[in-house]
Amino acid sequence: MTGGLAAEAPSARRAGQQTGSGAAVAALRSPLAGLGRLALYLALPAALVAAWQTAYELGYIRPILLPPPTKVAGAFVELAVSGDLFRHLGVSLLRVLEGFAIAVLIGLPLGIGIGLSRLLDRLTDLIIQLTKPIPPIAWIPLAILWFGIGEAGKVYIIFLGAIFPILVNTIDGIRQTDHRHVELARVLEVTRGRFIRQVVLPGALPNIMTGLRVGLMVAWICVVAAELIAASSGLGYLITDARQMSQTDQVLVGMITIGAMGKLLDVVLRAAERRLVTWKSTFSGR
């Protein structure tokens, strides 16, 4: 018995050592895997920037048409140090969030109501189908007439761009409720209110989150058009003013800043989606 225990002790120690070494390897692989994913994520943008700079150095690109990355970086630093970039960014961000928030407050309840009610669907379908294809920039003359050249007109244009992706995706999400769940609820005699709260809305969440993400992206697209309405600040104004002054590097700074902010807010919405829609599975190609 004692010999058996003595023989098992080295085996246990070796197993413990192997487990410890396995944990150490796993801990080492995790940061390396993260660095590998980050490198792969940045590989194509870095290659494009390098090719851009090389084409400039070889004389294939005229600086007035497309300044090199080094000049764009210099303009970015100059605008950031002066504070102009952050001032314009703050103004545009506030306008986007205001228009997007109004679109959410109207689009979500209306989309849920249309998805659940055939009567409301029939009442609103023609108006939605007629106004949905109209680009927000076409509303600028009416926005000026209705709201003047103040902030309300700019927020209205952004609202128009954001509401339809939210509305349409919400309606589609409600209508795509699995018919098997509907039949099961009838068999179990589940109340309509409980069925909507516990089955319909959770099932529609993936579509709703997609609508929110697309709506936010369109809101950033519309901010440039909105800031054509007699604006004196904002990233759209920065881009327009720099274009008139032939400062292409500042035009690119404004464009890149819009893209970066859009990406950052999309990351926030995707993180919220992962927390809310825990059952959603994603496919990634090998």
C-alpha positions, 0 to 999 in steps of 0.5 A, spaced: 500 500 500 505 504 501 509 502 495 503 504 491 502 511 494 510 512 493 509 510 486 503 515 485 506 521 488 511 522 482 506 521 477 501 526 481 507 531 481 509 530 473 501 531 472 501 537 476 507 539 472 504 538 465 498 542 467 502 548 470 506 548 463 500 547 459 497 553 463 503 557 462 503 555 454 496 557 454 497 564 457 503 565 453 499 563 446 493 568 448 497 575 447 500 572 441 494 570 438 491 577 440 497 580 437 496 576 430 489 578 430 491 585 430 496 585 425 492 581 420 486 586 422 491 592 420 495 589 415 491 591 409 490 598 411 497 599 413 499 596 406 494 601 402 498 607 406 505 604 404 502 604 397 499 611 397 506 614 400 510 610 395 506 612 389 507 620 392 514 619 392 515 616 385 511 622 383 505 618 380 500 622 385 499 630 385 499 633 392 493 638 390 489 632 388 491 627 393 496 629 399 501 624 402 499 620 408 505 624 412 502 631 410 495 628 412 498 626 419 501 633 419 494 637 418 491 632 423 496 634 428 495 641 426 488 641 427 488 637 433 493 642 437 489 648 435 483 645 438 479 646 431 478 638 430 475 637 437 471 643 436 468 641 429 468 633 432 464 635 438 459 639 434 458 634 429 457 628 434 452 632 438 448 633 432 448 625 430 446 623 437 440 628 437 438 626 430 439 618 432 436 619 438 430 622 435 430 616 430 430 611 435 425 614 439 420 614 434 422 608 429 423 603 434 415 603 437 413 605 430 416 599 427 414 594 433 407 597 432 407 596 425 410 589 425 404 587 430 398 590 427 395 589 420 391 595 421 397 600 423 401 597 417 395 598 412 395 605 414 402 607 414 405 602 408 404 607 403 407 613 406 413 609 408 414 606 401 413 613 398 418 617 403 423 611 404 427 612 397 427 620 398 435 621 399 435 626 406 439 631 402 433 632 397 429 635 404 434 640 405 430 646 402 424 644 406 428 643 412 430 650 411 423 653 410 420 649 416 426 650 421 430 655 418 438 655 418 439 653 425 440 646 429 433 644 428 434 643 420 440 639 421 438 634 426 432 633 422 436 631 416 440 626 420 433 624 423 431 622 416 437 618 414 437 614 421 429 613 422 428 608 416 433 603 417 431 602 424 424 602 422 424 597 416 429 592 420 424 593 426 418 591 422 422 585 419 424 582 426 417 582 429 414 579 422 420 574 422 418 570 429 418 563 428 411 560 426 412 554 431 413 559 437 406 562 435 403 555 435 406 553 441 403 559 445 396 558 442 397 551 445 399 553 451 394 559 451 400 564 453 397 571 453 398 576 447 402 581 452 407 575 455 408 572 448 410 579 445 415 581 451 418 574 452 418 571 445 417 576 439 421 582 442 427 578 444 427 574 437 427 581 433 433 583 437 438 581 432 434 585 427 433 591 431 440 591 433 442 591 425 437 597 424 440 601 429 447 600 427 445 601 420 441 607 422 447 610 426 452 609 420 447 613 415 446 618 420 454 620 420 453 620 412 447 625 413 451 629 417 455 632 412 449 634 408 446 637 414 452 641 415 451 644 408 445 648 411 449 655 413 453 651 418 459 655 421 462 649 425 462 641 424 466 636 420 462 637 414 463 644 415 470 643 416 470 639 409 467 644 405 471 650 407 477 646 406 475 644 399 473 651 397 480 653 400 484 647 396 486 644 402 486 637 400 489 634 407 484 637 411 479 634 407 482 628 408 482 629 416 475 631 416 473 624 412 478 620 416 475 623 423 468 621 421 470 614 419 473 613 426 468 616 430 463 611 426 467 605 427 468 607 434 460 608 435 459 601 431 463 598 436 459 600 442 453 598 439 456 591 437 458 590 444 451 592 446 448 587 441 453 581 444 450 583 451 443 583 449 443 577 444 447 572 447 444 566 443 446 569 436 451 565 433 456 568 428 459 565 422 466 566 420 470 563 414 476 559 415 
